[in-house]
Amino acid sequence: MNSCNLQTAIVAARPFKSKLTCSKLFACMGLAIGLAVAPSAAKADSYTFSFSGGGLSGSGIIVVSNTAVPGVPGGYQITGINGTFSDANAGFTGAITGLQTTSLPSNINPDGTFLPPGSQAAGFPFSFDNLFFPGGNSPAVCPPPAPGDPEPPYPFGGGLFDIYGLYFNVEGGYSVDLWSNGVVPQLGLTYGVGDALNGTVLNTFAEPFSGDSVDVTTAPTPEPGSLLLLGTGLIGLMAPLRRKFKM
């Protein structure tokens, strides 16, 4: 007979009260777990991610600032990344070594568009701004083309990233850009990805209007503070339980 059953037998004249007390304690434990875990999705500052398409794939964790980017609705700066990346076309798999850091967007136009802080003009193979939109509602950020530019404006938004995307480095001299093409008429929301080796583009997949899309998933990870709350809460609840049933 275990200690809980022994205690119940001793107080046989009051079995309902003993069982009710035990039930309340376990209910409180469940409530503590719920309170500790539930807020994490809303306040998470890190996200698991994965993507795949065109032989390019990756997974890991991104760390996101809790401060919204001024002038970019719904946007937060990605400040860290780890994980792995593979290019099946090149027969390569390696560890993600970190972000290609860049500044926040500046000189934002009245319509909310801006030039990417990281671009080919600065010697990179892809443009990027390292912004994350947890609501999946990235705005259109490409400004109208300069006079004489043969490229038309790109007016589409939507997705976890914007058209400039997330740029990170991988061991062996590889770099990767993961972006959102936005919600394109007749195509819907699509994502694209490209990689480069020592600054030279190797492969790209799902460029705008191609009709293809990279599969992208993200999920918030629990905050360390919530896990600490869960642990201390359970310890606090176990103390009276030990005294009550002499565990």
Accessible surface in RSA format (square Angstrom, percent):
REM  Atomic radii and reference values for relative SASA: ProtOr
REM  Chains: A
REM  Algorithm: Lee & Richards
REM  Probe-radius: 1.40
REM  Slices: 20
REM RES _ NUM      All-atoms   Total-Side   Main-Chain    Non-polar    All polar
REM                ABS   REL    ABS   REL    ABS   REL    ABS   REL    ABS   REL
RES MET A   1   168.71  87.4  81.96  54.2  86.75 206.5  93.01  79.1  75.70 100.3
RES ASN A   2    89.10  61.4  75.19  72.7  13.91  33.5  43.00 103.5  46.10  44.6
RES SER A   3    47.74  40.3  36.80  49.1  10.94  25.2  27.31  58.2  20.42  28.6
RES CYS A   4    41.25  31.2  41.10  45.8   0.16   0.4  17.01  43.1  24.24  26.1
RES ASN A   5    76.82  53.0  73.46  71.0   3.35   8.1  10.89  26.2  65.93  63.7
RES LEU A   6    92.55  51.5  92.55  66.2   0.00   0.0  92.55  65.0   0.00   0.0
RES GLN A   7    40.36  22.6  39.64  29.0   0.72   1.7   2.78   5.9  37.57  28.5
RES THR A   8    32.39  23.0  31.50  31.9   0.89   2.1  24.56  33.0   7.83  11.8
RES ALA A   9    54.98  50.6  33.27  51.3  21.71  49.4  42.39  59.7  12.59  33.4
RES ILE A  10   120.07  68.3  88.43  65.9  31.64  76.3  95.94  69.1  24.13  65.5
RES VAL A  11    23.42  15.4  18.69  16.9   4.73  11.4  23.42  20.3   0.00   0.0
RES ALA A  12    67.71  62.3  52.72  81.4  14.99  34.1  55.13  77.6  12.58  33.3
RES ALA A  13   100.97  92.8  61.58  95.0  39.39  89.6  73.44 103.4  27.53  72.9
RES ARG A  14   131.66  55.3 125.43  63.9   6.24  14.9  56.42  77.1  75.24  45.6
RES PRO A  15    56.41  41.1  56.41  51.4   0.00   0.0  56.41  46.6   0.00   0.0
RES PHE A  16   152.75  76.4 148.91  92.2   3.84  10.0 152.54  92.5   0.21   0.6
RES LYS A  17   123.85  60.4 121.67  74.7   2.18   5.2  73.12  65.8  50.73  54.0
RES SER A  18     9.58   8.1   5.94   7.9   3.64   8.4   6.81  14.5   2.77   3.9
RES LYS A  19   127.85  62.4 124.07  76.1   3.79   9.0  72.49  65.3  55.36  59.0
RES LEU A  20    74.39  41.4  70.77  50.6   3.62   9.1  73.95  51.9   0.44   1.2
RES THR A  21    40.44  28.8  39.32  39.9   1.11   2.7  27.07  36.4  13.37  20.2
RES CYS A  22    22.98  17.4  22.98  25.6   0.00   0.0   6.87  17.4  16.12  17.4
RES SER A  23    66.44  56.1  56.66  75.6   9.77  22.5  32.73  69.7  33.71  47.2
RES LYS A  24   125.00  61.0 121.92  74.8   3.08   7.3  73.99  66.6  51.01  54.3
RES LEU A  25    27.19  15.1  27.06  19.4   0.13   0.3  27.19  19.1   0.00   0.0
RES PHE A  26   110.45  55.3 101.93  63.1   8.51  22.1 102.30  62.0   8.15  23.3
RES ALA A  27    66.66  61.3  48.51  74.9  18.16  41.3  60.06  84.6   6.60  17.5
RES CYS A  28    57.77  43.7  53.90  60.1   3.88   9.1   6.59  16.7  51.18  55.2
RES MET A  29    35.51  18.4  35.51  23.5   0.00   0.0  34.76  29.6   0.75   1.0
RES GLY A  30    40.71  50.2   0.00   N/A  40.71  50.2  30.78  84.5   9.93  22.2
RES LEU A  31   111.67  62.2 104.06  74.4   7.61  19.1 110.03  77.3   1.64   4.4
RES ALA A  32    21.16  19.5  14.51  22.4   6.66  15.1  19.26  27.1   1.91   5.1
RES ILE A  33    76.47  43.5  76.47  57.0   0.00   0.0  76.47  55.1   0.00   0.0
RES GLY A  34    34.98  43.1   0.00   N/A  34.98  43.1  34.41  94.4   0.57   1.3
RES LEU A  35   107.70  60.0 104.63  74.9   3.06   7.7 105.18  73.9   2.52   6.8
RES ALA A  36     0.98   0.9   0.47   0.7   0.51   1.2   0.84   1.2   0.15   0.4
RES VAL A  37    70.30  46.3  67.79  61.4   2.50   6.0  68.80  59.8   1.50   4.1
RES ALA A  38    73.30  67.4  49.60  76.5  23.71  53.9  61.15  86.1  12.15  32.2
RES PRO A  39    51.38  37.4  43.09  39.3   8.29  30.2  51.36  42.4   0.02   0.1
RES SER A  40     9.53   8.1   9.40  12.5   0.13   0.3   0.53   1.1   9.01  12.6
RES ALA A  41    64.79  59.6  50.29  77.6  14.50  33.0  51.62  72.7  13.17  34.9
RES ALA A  42    94.40  86.8  51.52  79.5  42.89  97.6  62.64  88.2  31.77  84.2
RES LYS A  43   132.69  64.7 122.31  75.0  10.38  24.7  76.12  68.5  56.57  60.3
RES ALA A  44    10.26   9.4   0.00   0.0  10.26  23.3   0.09   0.1  10.17  26.9
RES ASP A  45    47.85  33.5  46.45  46.2   1.40   3.3   2.31   5.4  45.54  45.4
RES SER A  46    21.71  18.3  21.69  28.9   0.02   0.0   8.67  18.5  13.04  18.3
RES TYR A  47    25.01  11.7  25.01  14.2   0.00   0.0  10.34   7.8  14.67  18.1
RES THR A  48    56.99  40.5  56.97  57.8   0.02   0.1  44.96  60.4  12.03  18.2
RES PHE A  49     9.63   4.8   2.93   1.8   6.70  17.4   5.97   3.6   3.66  10.5
RES SER A  50    44.57  37.7  43.94  58.6   0.63   1.5  26.78  57.0  17.80  24.9
RES PHE A  51     5.85   2.9   0.07   0.0   5.78  15.0   2.73   1.7   3.12   8.9
RES SER A  52    51.79  43.8  50.03  66.8   1.75   4.0  27.20  57.9  24.59  34.4
RES GLY A  53    17.03  21.0   0.00   N/A  17.03  21.0  14.90  40.9   2.13   4.8
RES GLY A  54    35.01  43.2   0.00   N/A  35.01  43.2  18.89  51.8  16.12  36.1
RES GLY A  55    34.82  42.9   0.00   N/A  34.82  42.9  22.25  61.1  12.57  28.2
RES LEU A  56     0.61   0.3   0.07   0.1   0.54   1.3   0.07   0.1   0.54   1.4
RES SER A  57    39.48  33.4  39.33  52.5   0.15   0.3  19.88  42.3  19.60  27.5
RES GLY A  58     9.42  11.6   0.00   N/A   9.42  11.6   6.42  17.6   3.01   6.7
RES SER A  59    51.11  43.2  50.27  67.1   0.84   1.9  23.08  49.1  28.03  39.3
RES GLY A  60    18.34  22.6   0.00   N/A  18.34  22.6  14.57  40.0   3.77   8.4
RES ILE A  61    61.74  35.1  61.74  46.0   0.00   0.0  61.74  44.5   0.00   0.0
RES ILE A  62     0.52   0.3   0.52   0.4   0.00   0.0   0.52   0.4   0.00   0.0
RES VAL A  63    59.71  39.3  59.71  54.1   0.00   0.0  59.71  51.9   0.00   0.0
RES VAL A  64     8.10   5.3   5.67   5.1   2.43   5.9   5.67   4.9   2.43   6.6
RES SER A  65    33.11  28.0  21.98  29.3  11.14  25.7  16.89  36.0  16.22  22.7
RES ASN A  66   110.59  76.3  80.68  78.0  29.91  72.0  34.47  83.0  76.12  73.6
RES THR A  67   101.03  71.9  93.39  94.7   7.64  18.2  63.98  85.9  37.05  56.0
RES ALA A  68    52.78  48.5  42.51  65.6  10.26  23.3  42.51  59.9  10.26  27.2
RES VAL A  69     6.60   4.3   1.59   1.4   5.01  12.1   2.38   2.1   4.22  11.4
RES PRO A  70   100.51  73.3  84.91  77.4  15.60  56.7  97.00  80.1   3.51  21.8
RES GLY A  71    49.81  61.4   0.00   N/A  49.81  61.4  31.94  87.6  17.88  40.0
RES VAL A  72     3.36   2.2   0.28   0.3   3.08   7.4   0.64   0.6   2.71   7.4
RES PRO A  73    95.13  69.3  80.62  73.5  14.51  52.7  93.39  77.1   1.74  10.8
RES GLY A  74    35.35  43.6   0.00   N/A  35.35  43.6  22.20  60.9  13.15  29.5
RES GLY A  75     0.00   0.0   0.00   N/A   0.00   0.0   0.00   0.0   0.00   0.0
RES TYR A  76    60.01  28.0  60.01  34.1   0.00   0.0  18.48  13.9  41.53  51.2
RES GLN A  77    41.53  23.2  41.53  30.4   0.00   0.0   3.36   7.1  38.17  29.0
RES ILE A  78     3.08   1.8   0.00   0.0   3.08   7.4   0.00   0.0   3.08   8.4
RES THR A  79    77.13  54.9  45.42  46.0  31.71  75.6  41.87  56.2  35.27  53.3
RES GLY A  80    18.39  22.7   0.00   N/A  18.39  22.7  18.39  50.5   0.00   0.0
RES ILE A  81    16.74   9.5   0.00   0.0  16.74  40.3   0.19   0.1  16.55  44.9
RES ASN A  82    80.54  55.5  80.54  77.8   0.00   0.0  29.94  72.0  50.61  48.9
RES GLY A  83    20.93  25.8   0.00   N/A  20.93  25.8  13.30  36.5   7.63  17.1
RES THR A  84    69.56  49.5  69.36  70.3   0.21   0.5  48.21  64.8  21.35  32.3
RES PHE A  85     0.62   0.3   0.00   0.0   0.62   1.6   0.62   0.4   0.00   0.0
RES SER A  86    29.98  25.3  29.77  39.7   0.21   0.5  14.47  30.8  15.51  21.7
RES ASP A  87     0.00   0.0   0.00   0.0   0.00   0.0   0.00   0.0   0.00   0.0
RES ALA A  88    79.99  73.5  50.62  78.1  29.37  66.8  59.67  84.0  20.32  53.8
RES ASN A  89    90.96  62.7  48.77  47.1  42.19 101.6  24.03  57.8  66.93  64.7
RES ALA A  90    53.06  48.8  16.32  25.2  36.74  83.6  27.67  39.0  25.39  67.3
RES GLY A  91    72.98  90.0   0.00   N/A  72.98  90.0  36.59 100.4  36.38  81.5
RES PHE A  92    38.10  19.1  32.63  20.2   5.46  14.2  35.46  21.5   2.63   7.5
RES THR A  93    96.19  68.4  69.56  70.5  26.63  63.5  48.66  65.4  47.53  71.9
RES GLY A  94     3.95   4.9   0.00   N/A   3.95   4.9   3.95  10.8   0.00   0.0
RES ALA A  95    44.78  41.2  43.06  66.4   1.72   3.9  43.12  60.7   1.66   4.4
RES ILE A  96    11.70   6.7   0.00   0.0  11.70  28.2   0.00   0.0  11.70  31.8
RES THR A  97    91.95  65.4  51.69  52.4  40.26  96.0  51.15  68.7  40.80  61.7
RES GLY A  98    16.95  20.9   0.00   N/A  16.95  20.9  16.95  46.5   0.00   0.0
RES LEU A  99    24.88  13.9   6.88   4.9  17.99  45.2   6.88   4.8  17.99  48.4
RES GLN A 100    47.67  26.7  46.97  34.3   0.71   1.7   0.77   1.6  46.91  35.6
RES THR A 101   104.67  74.4  92.02  93.3  12.64  30.1  63.82  85.7  40.85  61.8
RES THR A 102    31.07  22.1   6.43   6.5  24.64  58.7  14.41  19.4  16.65  25.2
RES SER A 103    76.10  64.3  60.82  81.2  15.28  35.2  52.99 112.8  23.11  32.4
RES LEU A 104    70.83  39.4  62.81  44.9   8.02  20.2  63.04  44.3   7.79  21.0
RES PRO A 105    12.92   9.4   0.00   0.0  12.92  47.0   0.18   0.1  12.74  79.2
RES SER A 106    74.53  63.0  62.17  83.0  12.36  28.5  41.06  87.4  33.47  46.9
RES ASN A 107   140.29  96.7 110.39 106.7  29.90  72.0  40.10  96.5 100.19  96.8
RES ILE A 108    50.62  28.8  22.09  16.5  28.53  68.8  22.09  15.9  28.53  77.4
RES ASN A 109    57.07  39.4  51.51  49.8   5.56  13.4  10.18  24.5  46.90  45.3
RES PRO A 110   150.72 109.8 106.00  96.6  44.72 162.6 119.78  98.9  30.93 192.2
RES ASP A 111    97.40  68.2  60.46  60.2  36.95  87.4  50.54 118.9  46.87  46.7
RES GLY A 112    19.52  24.1   0.00   N/A  19.52  24.1  16.73  45.9   2.79   6.2
RES THR A 113    11.28   8.0  11.28  11.4   0.00   0.0  11.28  15.2   0.00   0.0
RES PHE A 114     0.77   0.4   0.00   0.0   0.77   2.0   0.77   0.5   0.00   0.0
RES LEU A 115   133.95  74.6 125.88  90.1   8.07  20.3 125.88  88.4   8.07  21.7
RES PRO A 116    24.86  18.1  14.56  13.3  10.29  37.4  14.56  12.0  10.29  64.0
RES PRO A 117    40.16  29.3   3.53   3.2  36.63 133.2  15.76  13.0  24.41 151.7
RES GLY A 118     1.02   1.3   0.00   N/A   1.02   1.3   1.02   2.8   0.00   0.0
RES SER A 119    22.44  19.0  22.43  29.9   0.01   0.0  11.65  24.8  10.80  15.1
RES GLN A 120   109.68  61.3  94.74  69.2  14.93  35.6  46.51  99.0  63.17  47.9
RES ALA A 121   106.63  98.0  57.91  89.4  48.72 110.8  71.55 100.8  35.08  92.9
RES ALA A 122    68.23  62.7  31.38  48.4  36.84  83.8  44.17  62.2  24.06  63.7
RES GLY A 123    65.99  81.4   0.00   N/A  65.99  81.4  35.95  98.7  30.04  67.3
RES PHE A 124    51.88  26.0  46.95  29.1   4.92  12.8  47.70  28.9   4.17  11.9
RES PRO A 125    21.09  15.4   4.69   4.3  16.40  59.6  13.70  11.3   7.39  45.9
RES PHE A 126    18.58   9.3  17.97  11.1   0.61   1.6  18.58  11.3   0.00   0.0
RES SER A 127    26.21  22.1  24.17  32.3   2.04   4.7   5.93  12.6  20.28  28.4
RES PHE A 128     0.25   0.1   0.25   0.2   0.00   0.0   0.25   0.2   0.00   0.0
RES ASP A 129     0.63   0.4   0.03   0.0   0.61   1.4   0.00   0.0   0.63   0.6
RES ASN A 130     2.87   2.0   2.87   2.8   0.00   0.0   0.83   2.0   2.04   2.0
RES LEU A 131     0.18   0.1   0.03   0.0   0.15   0.4   0.03   0.0   0.15   0.4
RES PHE A 132     0.66   0.3   0.66   0.4   0.00   0.0   0.66   0.4   0.00   0.0
RES PHE A 133     0.00   0.0   0.00   0.0   0.00   0.0   0.00   0.0   0.00   0.0
RES PRO A 134    58.38  42.5  32.27  29.4  26.11  94.9  33.48  27.6  24.90 154.7
RES GLY A 135    64.56  79.6   0.00   N/A  64.56  79.6  32.63  89.6  31.92  71.5
RES GLY A 136    29.55  36.4   0.00   N/A  29.55  36.4  13.25  36.4  16.30  36.5
RES ASN A 137    93.43  64.4  79.32  76.7  14.11  34.0  33.42  80.4  60.02  58.0
RES SER A 138     5.21   4.4   1.06   1.4   4.14   9.5   0.00   0.0   5.21   7.3
RES PRO A 139    36.75  26.8  26.14  23.8  10.61  38.6  35.25  29.1   1.50   9.3
RES ALA A 140    33.15  30.5  21.54  33.2  11.61  26.4  21.96  30.9  11.19  29.6
RES VAL A 141     1.22   0.8   0.25   0.2   0.98   2.4   0.25   0.2   0.98   2.7
RES CYS A 142    29.24  22.1  21.95  24.5   7.29  17.1   6.72  17.0  22.52  24.3
RES PRO A 143    25.37  18.5  18.07  16.5   7.29  26.5  18.07  14.9   7.29  45.3
RES PRO A 144    90.01  65.6  77.05  70.2  12.96  47.1  77.07  63.6  12.94  80.4
RES PRO A 145    48.05  35.0  23.61  21.5  24.44  88.9  32.39  26.7  15.66  97.3
RES ALA A 146    65.79  60.5  53.49  82.6  12.30  28.0  58.83  82.8   6.96  18.4
RES PRO A 147   140.89 102.7 106.74  97.3  34.15 124.1 118.78  98.1  22.11 137.4
RES GLY A 148    82.64 101.9   0.00   N/A  82.64 101.9  44.66 122.6  37.98  85.1
RES ASP A 149    65.31  45.7  43.32  43.1  21.99  52.0  12.20  28.7  53.11  53.0
RES PRO A 150   125.43  91.4  88.25  80.4  37.18 135.2 100.67  83.1  24.76 153.9
RES GLU A 151   116.15  66.7 114.51  86.6   1.64   3.9  43.98  85.1  72.17  58.9
RES PRO A 152   101.30  73.8  83.07  75.7  18.22  66.2  89.38  73.8  11.91  74.0
RES PRO A 153    77.43  56.4  65.58  59.8  11.85  43.1  67.70  55.9   9.73  60.5
RES TYR A 154    29.74  13.9  27.44  15.6   2.31   6.0  27.59  20.7   2.15   2.6
RES PRO A 155    85.94  62.6  61.82  56.4  24.13  87.7  68.55  56.6  17.39 108.1
RES PHE A 156    45.32  22.7  39.02  24.2   6.30  16.4  41.31  25.0   4.01  11.5
RES GLY A 157    23.23  28.6   0.00   N/A  23.23  28.6   8.45  23.2  14.78  33.1
RES GLY A 158     9.33  11.5   0.00   N/A   9.33  11.5   9.12  25.0   0.21   0.5
RES GLY A 159     0.75   0.9   0.00   N/A   0.75   0.9   0.51   1.4   0.24   0.5
RES LEU A 160    26.77  14.9  26.77  19.2   0.00   0.0  26.77  18.8   0.00   0.0
RES PHE A 161     1.34   0.7   1.34   0.8   0.00   0.0   1.34   0.8   0.00   0.0
RES ASP A 162     2.11   1.5   0.11   0.1   2.00   4.7   2.08   4.9   0.03   0.0
RES ILE A 163    31.80  18.1  20.63  15.4  11.17  26.9  20.63  14.9  11.17  30.3
RES TYR A 164    12.98   6.1  12.98   7.4   0.00   0.0  11.15   8.4   1.83   2.3
RES GLY A 165     0.00   0.0   0.00   N/A   0.00   0.0   0.00   0.0   0.00   0.0
RES LEU A 166     0.61   0.3   0.61   0.4   0.00   0.0   0.61   0.4   0.00   0.0
RES TYR A 167     6.36   3.0   6.36   3.6   0.00   0.0   0.80   0.6   5.56   6.9
RES PHE A 168     0.01   0.0   0.01   0.0   0.00   0.0   0.01   0.0   0.00   0.0
RES ASN A 169    43.95  30.3  43.95  42.5   0.00   0.0  13.13  31.6  30.82  29.8
RES VAL A 170     4.69   3.1   0.00   0.0   4.69  11.3   0.00   0.0   4.69  12.7
RES GLU A 171    83.93  48.2  77.51  58.6   6.42  15.3  27.10  52.4  56.83  46.4
RES GLY A 172    59.68  73.6   0.00   N/A  59.68  73.6  35.50  97.4  24.18  54.2
RES GLY A 173    37.43  46.2   0.00   N/A  37.43  46.2  24.91  68.4  12.52  28.0
RES TYR A 174    23.24  10.9  20.36  11.6   2.89   7.5   5.93   4.5  17.31  21.3
RES SER A 175     8.25   7.0   8.25  11.0   0.00   0.0   5.94  12.6   2.31   3.2
RES VAL A 176     0.00   0.0   0.00   0.0   0.00   0.0   0.00   0.0   0.00   0.0
RES ASP A 177     4.35   3.0   4.35   4.3   0.00   0.0   0.00   0.0   4.35   4.3
RES LEU A 178     0.79   0.4   0.79   0.6   0.00   0.0   0.79   0.6   0.00   0.0
RES TRP A 179    13.45   5.4  13.45   6.5   0.00   0.0  11.95   6.4   1.50   2.4
RES SER A 180     1.50   1.3   0.31   0.4   1.19   2.7   0.28   0.6   1.22   1.7
RES ASN A 181     0.53   0.4   0.18   0.2   0.35   0.9   0.35   0.9   0.18   0.2
RES GLY A 182     1.48   1.8   0.00   N/A   1.48   1.8   1.14   3.1   0.34   0.8
RES VAL A 183    83.17  54.7  75.38  68.2   7.79  18.8  75.38  65.5   7.79  21.1
RES VAL A 184     5.10   3.4   4.37   4.0   0.73   1.8   4.37   3.8   0.73   2.0
RES PRO A 185    86.11  62.8  66.81  60.9  19.30  70.1  78.32  64.7   7.79  48.4
RES GLN A 186   191.18 106.9 137.68 100.6  53.50 127.4  57.70 122.8 133.48 101.2
RES LEU A 187    72.90  40.6  44.04  31.5  28.86  72.6  49.50  34.8  23.40  63.0
RES GLY A 188    28.61  35.3   0.00   N/A  28.61  35.3  25.63  70.3   2.99   6.7
RES LEU A 189    78.31  43.6  52.89  37.8  25.41  63.9  52.89  37.1  25.41  68.4
RES THR A 190     9.97   7.1   9.97  10.1   0.00   0.0   7.53  10.1   2.44   3.7
RES TYR A 191    18.82   8.8  18.82  10.7   0.00   0.0  14.05  10.6   4.78   5.9
RES GLY A 192     0.00   0.0   0.00   N/A   0.00   0.0   0.00   0.0   0.00   0.0
RES VAL A 193     0.00   0.0   0.00   0.0   0.00   0.0   0.00   0.0   0.00   0.0
RES GLY A 194     0.00   0.0   0.00   N/A   0.00   0.0   0.00   0.0   0.00   0.0
RES ASP A 195     0.00   0.0   0.00   0.0   0.00   0.0   0.00   0.0   0.00   0.0
RES ALA A 196     0.00   0.0   0.00   0.0   0.00   0.0   0.00   0.0   0.00   0.0
RES LEU A 197    55.18  30.7  51.53  36.9   3.64   9.2  51.53  36.2   3.64   9.8
RES ASN A 198   119.85  82.7  84.80  81.9  35.05  84.4  38.15  91.8  81.70  79.0
RES GLY A 199    47.25  58.3   0.00   N/A  47.25  58.3  22.36  61.4  24.89  55.8
RES THR A 200    92.78  66.0  88.63  89.9   4.15   9.9  61.03  82.0  31.75  48.0
RES VAL A 201    68.06  44.8  48.30  43.7  19.76  47.6  48.30  42.0  19.76  53.6
RES LEU A 202    71.12  39.6  42.89  30.7  28.23  71.0  45.00  31.6  26.12  70.3
RES ASN A 203    43.89  30.3  38.49  37.2   5.40  13.0  11.09  26.7  32.80  31.7
RES THR A 204    59.17  42.1  30.66  31.1  28.51  68.0   9.06  12.2  50.11  75.7
RES PHE A 205    53.50  26.8  50.13  31.1   3.37   8.8  53.50  32.4   0.00   0.0
RES ALA A 206     4.57   4.2   0.00   0.0   4.57  10.4   0.00   0.0   4.57  12.1
RES GLU A 207    78.14  44.9  76.37  57.8   1.77   4.2  40.56  78.5  37.58  30.7
RES PRO A 208    36.49  26.6  24.28  22.1  12.21  44.4  24.47  20.2  12.01  74.7
RES PHE A 209   129.01  64.5 102.33  63.4  26.68  69.4 102.91  62.4  26.10  74.7
RES SER A 210    59.57  50.3  22.52  30.1  37.05  85.4  33.89  72.2  25.68  36.0
RES GLY A 211    47.60  58.7   0.00   N/A  47.60  58.7  14.46  39.7  33.14  74.2
RES ASP A 212    68.28  47.8  63.15  62.9   5.13  12.1   5.40  12.7  62.88  62.7
RES SER A 213    45.48  38.4  26.38  35.2  19.10  44.0  21.02  44.8  24.46  34.3
RES VAL A 214     2.11   1.4   0.00   0.0   2.11   5.1   0.00   0.0   2.11   5.7
RES ASP A 215   101.97  71.4  96.16  95.7   5.81  13.7  26.47  62.3  75.50  75.3
RES VAL A 216    23.38  15.4   0.86   0.8  22.52  54.3   0.92   0.8  22.46  60.9
RES THR A 217    84.43  60.0  80.04  81.1   4.39  10.5  73.51  98.7  10.92  16.5
RES THR A 218    38.15  27.1   9.18   9.3  28.97  69.1   2.64   3.5  35.51  53.7
RES ALA A 219    46.69  42.9  45.20  69.8   1.49   3.4  46.64  65.7   0.05   0.1
RES PRO A 220    57.98  42.3  39.92  36.4  18.06  65.6  39.92  33.0  18.06 112.2
RES THR A 221    21.98  15.6  19.73  20.0   2.25   5.4  19.58  26.3   2.40   3.6
RES PRO A 222    70.07  51.1  59.42  54.2  10.65  38.7  59.42  49.1  10.65  66.2
RES GLU A 223    40.73  23.4  39.33  29.8   1.40   3.3   7.61  14.7  33.12  27.0
RES PRO A 224   106.02  77.3  99.52  90.7   6.49  23.6 102.03  84.2   3.99  24.8
RES GLY A 225    48.51  59.8   0.00   N/A  48.51  59.8  37.53 103.0  10.98  24.6
RES SER A 226    14.01  11.8   9.72  13.0   4.29   9.9   3.66   7.8  10.35  14.5
RES LEU A 227    94.31  52.5  86.59  61.9   7.72  19.4  86.85  61.0   7.46  20.1
RES LEU A 228   124.07  69.1 117.55  84.1   6.52  16.4 123.31  86.6   0.77   2.1
RES LEU A 229   101.46  56.5  97.20  69.5   4.26  10.7 100.20  70.4   1.27   3.4
RES LEU A 230    35.08  19.5  34.70  24.8   0.38   1.0  35.08  24.6   0.00   0.0
RES GLY A 231    30.11  37.1   0.00   N/A  30.11  37.1  29.52  81.0   0.59   1.3
RES THR A 232    72.65  51.7  63.35  64.2   9.30  22.2  55.45  74.5  17.19  26.0
RES GLY A 233    23.24  28.7   0.00   N/A  23.24  28.7  21.66  59.5   1.58   3.5
RES LEU A 234    47.97  26.7  47.88  34.3   0.08   0.2  47.97  33.7   0.00   0.0
RES ILE A 235   126.95  72.2 123.65  92.1   3.30   8.0 125.56  90.4   1.40   3.8
RES GLY A 236    45.07  55.6   0.00   N/A  45.07  55.6  35.59  97.7   9.49  21.2
RES LEU A 237    37.49  20.9  36.28  26.0   1.22   3.1  36.42  25.6   1.08   2.9
RES MET A 238    66.55  34.5  66.55  44.0   0.00   0.0  59.75  50.8   6.80   9.0
RES ALA A 239    41.12  37.8  35.25  54.4   5.87  13.4  39.98  56.3   1.14   3.0
RES PRO A 240    46.50  33.9  43.55  39.7   2.95  10.7  44.15  36.5   2.35  14.6
RES LEU A 241     4.24   2.4   4.24   3.0   0.00   0.0   4.24   3.0   0.00   0.0
RES ARG A 242   130.56  54.8 127.60  65.0   2.96   7.0  29.10  39.8 101.45  61.5
RES ARG A 243   173.18  72.7 150.18  76.6  23.00  54.8  80.67 110.2  92.52  56.1
RES LYS A 244    88.63  43.2  76.43  46.9  12.21  29.1  35.32  31.8  53.31  56.8
RES PHE A 245     4.34   2.2   2.23   1.4   2.11   5.5   2.26   1.4   2.08   6.0
RES LYS A 246   167.98  82.0 144.60  88.7  23.38  55.7  94.49  85.0  73.49  78.3
RES MET A 247   104.77  54.3  60.99  40.4  43.78 104.2  86.64  73.7  18.13  24.0
END  Absolute sums over single chains surface
CHAIN  1 A    12683.6       9440.4       3243.2       8230.4       4453.2
END  Absolute sums over all chains
TOTAL         12683.6       9440.4       3243.2       8230.4       4453.2
